């Protein structure tokens, strides 16, 4: 028994020496840790609202403070492609963002669906028009989410799977915009705020269902943003800004690092 143990120990020493001399052990470790990451999606992924935009990204407004860039900085993937673009809808992703995907892609993240559902127009309507008109527009958006958006999401998810069949795909949702009965003393009514939150939940549920049916992971950010909604007194979302309409209702840099990044970290 002792001789067998000595022989086994000697064999392990020899194997270790061979791996060290050839570099095979290091190569295997590096291979296990290597990740090829592609970040797709709309303004919530590009980082609109977080500032510090990459000049090369133009109107796509890709921020150095966006959660994909923060994840890449922290994890040093072997490759990182950042094609998310402000204003993107599902057809924009399939038409212009999938180029970096390939059979070697390991991780894909994206937010998509909010622009298809018309949330920018919902917010404009609710801010500028009556409560009844606001609620009607929200109902219209929810109807679109029920009837049309699932097929649009399927087209994106199918395209991702077709180009990167081995990738882990993390689909991130959208936060609720408002803390109800919070610190806001003007602006929308509580009825409107509640309806907008409900529409965000409705959108998230639809996205989560389609993601699950494609074998993707849905990362809910409602929890990470809780306590940091508009009217919370510690908001990670821009409220209406007449001087920069585009950034209104988008995550701040703190929303990207404190709201979105932890959700990706928990599911990457």
C-alpha positions as CSV (number, residue, x, y, z in Angstrom):
1,X,0.0,0.0,0.0
2,X,2.8,2.4,0.9
3,X,4.7,1.6,-2.3
4,X,1.5,2.3,-4.3
5,X,1.0,5.7,-2.6
6,X,4.7,6.6,-3.3
7,X,4.3,5.6,-6.9
8,X,1.1,7.6,-7.3
9,X,2.7,10.6,-5.6
10,X,5.8,10.3,-7.9
11,X,3.5,10.1,-10.9
12,X,1.7,13.3,-9.9
13,X,5.0,15.1,-9.5
14,X,6.2,14.0,-12.9
15,X,2.8,15.1,-14.5
16,X,3.0,18.4,-12.7
17,X,6.6,19.0,-14.0
18,X,5.5,18.1,-17.5
19,X,2.6,20.5,-17.4
20,X,4.8,23.3,-16.0
21,X,7.5,22.8,-18.6
22,X,5.0,22.6,-21.5
23,X,2.7,25.3,-20.2
24,X,-0.3,23.0,-20.7
25,X,-1.6,23.6,-17.2
26,X,-1.5,27.4,-17.7
27,X,-3.1,27.1,-21.1
28,X,-5.9,25.0,-19.7
29,X,-6.6,27.4,-16.9
30,X,-6.6,30.4,-19.3
31,X,-8.9,28.5,-21.6
32,X,-11.3,27.8,-18.7
33,X,-11.4,31.5,-17.8
34,X,-11.5,33.0,-21.3
35,X,-14.8,34.6,-22.1
36,X,-15.9,36.2,-25.4
37,X,-18.6,38.7,-24.5
38,X,-21.0,40.6,-26.8
39,X,-23.3,43.4,-25.4
40,X,-26.4,44.1,-27.5
41,X,-29.5,46.1,-27.0
42,X,-31.0,49.6,-26.6
43,X,-30.2,52.7,-24.6
44,X,-30.5,50.9,-21.2
45,X,-27.5,48.8,-22.4
46,X,-25.7,51.5,-24.3
47,X,-25.7,53.6,-21.2
48,X,-27.7,56.7,-22.3
49,X,-28.1,58.8,-19.2
50,X,-24.8,57.7,-17.6
51,X,-22.6,60.3,-19.4
52,X,-19.0,59.7,-20.5
53,X,-20.0,58.6,-24.0
54,X,-17.5,57.1,-26.4
55,X,-17.0,59.5,-29.2
56,X,-16.8,56.7,-31.7
57,X,-20.4,55.6,-30.8
58,X,-22.1,58.7,-32.2
59,X,-25.8,58.8,-31.7
60,X,-25.7,55.3,-30.1
61,X,-24.4,56.9,-26.9
62,X,-22.4,54.0,-25.6
63,X,-21.1,55.0,-22.2
64,X,-17.9,54.0,-20.5
65,X,-20.1,53.8,-17.4
66,X,-22.6,51.4,-18.9
67,X,-22.9,48.0,-17.3
68,X,-21.4,46.1,-20.2
69,X,-18.3,48.2,-20.1
70,X,-18.1,47.9,-16.3
71,X,-18.4,44.1,-16.5
72,X,-15.7,44.0,-19.1
73,X,-13.4,46.2,-17.1
74,X,-13.9,44.0,-14.0
75,X,-13.6,40.6,-15.8
76,X,-11.1,41.2,-18.6
77,X,-12.8,38.9,-21.2
78,X,-10.7,37.6,-24.0
79,X,-12.8,39.7,-26.4
80,X,-15.5,42.3,-25.9
81,X,-17.8,43.7,-28.5
82,X,-20.2,46.6,-27.5
83,X,-22.9,47.2,-30.2
84,X,-25.9,48.3,-28.1
85,X,-27.4,51.5,-29.4
86,X,-29.7,54.2,-28.0
87,X,-33.1,54.0,-29.6
88,X,-32.7,50.5,-30.9
89,X,-35.7,48.3,-31.5
90,X,-35.8,44.6,-32.1
91,X,-35.3,44.9,-35.9
92,X,-32.3,47.2,-35.3
93,X,-30.6,44.5,-33.2
94,X,-31.1,41.9,-35.9
95,X,-30.1,44.2,-38.7
96,X,-27.1,45.9,-37.3
97,X,-25.8,44.6,-34.0
98,X,-25.2,40.8,-34.4
99,X,-22.0,41.0,-36.4
100,X,-19.6,40.2,-33.6
101,X,-21.5,37.0,-32.6
102,X,-20.0,33.7,-33.7
103,X,-19.7,30.1,-32.6
104,X,-17.1,31.0,-30.0
105,X,-19.2,33.7,-28.3
106,X,-19.6,32.7,-24.6
107,X,-21.7,35.5,-23.1
108,X,-24.4,37.8,-24.6
109,X,-26.3,40.5,-22.7
110,X,-29.1,42.7,-23.9
111,X,-32.1,44.9,-23.1
112,X,-34.7,45.2,-25.8
113,X,-38.4,45.7,-26.2
114,X,-39.0,49.0,-24.5
115,X,-38.8,51.0,-27.7
116,X,-40.9,48.6,-29.6
117,X,-43.6,49.0,-27.0
118,X,-43.4,52.8,-27.4
119,X,-42.4,53.7,-23.8
120,X,-40.9,57.0,-24.9
121,X,-44.2,58.0,-26.4
122,X,-46.0,56.7,-23.3
123,X,-43.9,59.0,-21.1
124,X,-44.4,62.0,-23.4
125,X,-48.1,61.4,-23.5
126,X,-48.4,61.1,-19.8
127,X,-46.3,64.2,-19.1
128,X,-48.0,66.5,-21.6
129,X,-51.6,65.3,-21.7
130,X,-54.5,64.4,-19.4
131,X,-54.6,61.4,-17.0
132,X,-57.2,59.7,-19.1
133,X,-55.1,60.1,-22.2
134,X,-52.1,58.8,-20.4
135,X,-53.9,55.7,-19.1
136,X,-55.3,55.0,-22.6
137,X,-51.8,55.2,-24.1
138,X,-50.5,52.8,-21.5
139,X,-53.3,50.4,-22.3
140,X,-52.3,50.6,-26.0
141,X,-48.7,49.8,-25.1
142,X,-49.7,46.8,-23.0
143,X,-51.8,45.5,-25.9
144,X,-48.8,45.7,-28.2
145,X,-46.7,43.8,-25.6
146,X,-49.4,41.1,-25.6
147,X,-50.0,40.8,-29.3
148,X,-47.0,41.9,-31.3
149,X,-43.9,42.1,-29.1
150,X,-43.5,38.3,-28.5
151,X,-42.9,37.6,-32.2
152,X,-40.4,40.5,-32.4
153,X,-38.5,39.2,-29.4
154,X,-38.5,35.7,-31.0
155,X,-36.9,37.0,-34.1
156,X,-34.0,38.6,-32.0
157,X,-33.6,35.5,-29.8
158,X,-33.6,33.1,-32.8
159,X,-31.0,35.2,-34.6
160,X,-28.7,35.2,-31.5
161,X,-29.0,31.5,-31.1
162,X,-28.3,30.9,-34.7
163,X,-25.1,32.9,-34.7
164,X,-23.9,32.1,-31.2
165,X,-25.4,28.6,-30.3
166,X,-23.1,28.0,-27.4
167,X,-23.4,31.4,-25.7
168,X,-25.0,32.1,-22.3
169,X,-27.6,34.8,-23.1
170,X,-28.7,37.1,-20.3
171,X,-31.7,39.2,-21.1
172,X,-32.0,42.1,-18.6
173,X,-35.4,43.8,-17.8
174,X,-36.4,47.3,-17.1
175,X,-36.8,49.0,-13.7
176,X,-40.0,50.5,-12.3
177,X,-39.8,54.2,-12.8
178,X,-41.6,55.5,-9.6
179,X,-41.6,55.0,-5.9
180,X,-45.3,55.4,-5.1
181,X,-46.3,57.9,-2.3
182,X,-42.8,59.1,-2.5
183,X,-41.1,62.5,-2.3
184,X,-42.5,64.0,-5.5
185,X,-45.0,66.8,-4.9
186,X,-45.7,67.7,-8.5
187,X,-45.9,66.2,-11.9
188,X,-47.8,63.0,-12.7
189,X,-50.6,61.7,-10.5
190,X,-50.2,58.7,-8.3
191,X,-52.6,56.9,-10.6
192,X,-50.4,57.6,-13.6
193,X,-47.2,56.6,-11.8
194,X,-48.8,53.3,-10.6
195,X,-50.0,52.6,-14.2
196,X,-46.5,53.3,-15.6
197,X,-45.0,50.9,-13.0
198,X,-47.6,48.3,-13.9
199,X,-46.7,48.6,-17.6
200,X,-43.0,48.1,-16.8
201,X,-44.0,44.9,-14.9
202,X,-46.1,43.8,-17.8
203,X,-43.3,44.3,-20.3
204,X,-40.8,42.5,-18.0
205,X,-43.1,39.5,-17.7
206,X,-43.5,39.2,-21.5
207,X,-39.7,39.5,-22.0
208,X,-39.0,37.0,-19.3
209,X,-41.4,34.5,-20.8
210,X,-39.9,34.7,-24.3
211,X,-36.4,34.5,-22.9
212,X,-37.2,31.4,-20.8
213,X,-38.8,29.7,-23.9
214,X,-35.5,30.2,-25.8
215,X,-33.4,28.8,-22.9
216,X,-32.1,32.3,-22.0
217,X,-31.7,33.8,-18.5
218,X,-33.9,36.7,-17.5
219,X,-32.2,39.1,-15.1
220,X,-34.8,41.2,-13.2
221,X,-33.5,44.7,-12.2
222,X,-36.7,45.8,-10.3
223,X,-35.1,44.5,-7.0
224,X,-31.8,46.3,-7.5
225,X,-33.5,49.5,-8.3
226,X,-36.0,49.3,-5.4
227,X,-35.5,52.4,-3.2
228,X,-33.8,54.2,-6.0
229,X,-36.8,55.0,-8.3
230,X,-37.9,58.5,-9.2
231,X,-39.6,60.1,-6.1
232,X,-37.5,58.0,-3.8
233,X,-35.1,60.8,-2.8
234,X,-32.2,58.7,-4.0
235,X,-33.1,58.1,-7.6
236,X,-30.9,56.1,-10.0
237,X,-33.1,57.2,-12.9
238,X,-33.3,60.6,-14.5
239,X,-36.7,62.2,-14.2
240,X,-38.0,64.6,-16.9
241,X,-35.2,66.9,-18.1
242,X,-36.4,69.5,-20.6
243,X,-32.8,70.4,-21.3
244,X,-31.9,66.8,-22.2
245,X,-35.0,65.0,-23.2
246,X,-33.1,62.0,-24.4
247,X,-31.7,61.1,-21.0
248,X,-35.0,61.5,-19.3
249,X,-36.2,58.2,-17.6
250,X,-32.9,56.5,-18.2
251,X,-30.5,55.1,-15.6
252,X,-27.8,57.4,-14.2
253,X,-24.2,56.2,-13.8
254,X,-25.2,54.9,-10.3
255,X,-28.2,53.0,-11.9
256,X,-25.8,51.3,-14.3
257,X,-23.3,50.3,-11.6
258,X,-25.7,49.7,-8.8
259,X,-28.8,48.5,-10.7
260,X,-27.8,46.8,-13.9
261,X,-24.2,45.5,-13.2
262,X,-25.2,43.4,-10.1
263,X,-28.1,41.9,-12.1
264,X,-25.6,40.8,-14.8
265,X,-23.1,39.6,-12.2
266,X,-25.7,37.4,-10.6
267,X,-26.5,35.7,-13.9
268,X,-23.3,35.8,-16.0
